[in-house]
């Protein structure tokens, strides 16, 4: 494992076949679909095929997904996604998911620290960006406190039922 993927309490690692059950639970939690643009549940077969075919080559697929784990227990605490990777401009969109039972315990901040270090020092990215709905105060506080700057407000960006919610575009420049 890369040195910059391991922190004192949490680490980032490649996806493993043993992650199937936790990914199945997380991906099929309809509460997260509002921020992931998911339209329908995933089957175990679909996720198994994803894991089987996943290369982890950000240059080939323009995405990289890593599992965040607790060092003390090895338990998965969340996932990190770099996607919409643009190698010409050295930037990527960021997705960060922390499982509900790990929220409010410092896992989000620790994992964000690891992934930003990895993005800057290993992937050589110049910037990360993220979209966060205006009503997701805990997430906004986390990214604001880390130094992400609000670069814009996207009006009616996320559809929720029959209404739309605004979202902030946040950027971190290295």
Secondary structure, 3 states (H helix, E strand, C coil): CCHHHECCCEEEEECCHHHHHHHHHHHCCHHHHHHHCCCCCCCHHHHHHHHHHCCCCHHHHCCEEEEEEECCCCCEEEEEEEEEEECCCCEEEEEEEECHHHCCCCHHHHHHHHHHHHHHHCCCCCEEEEEEECCCHHHHHHHHHHCCEEEEEEEEEEEECCEEEEEEEEEEEC
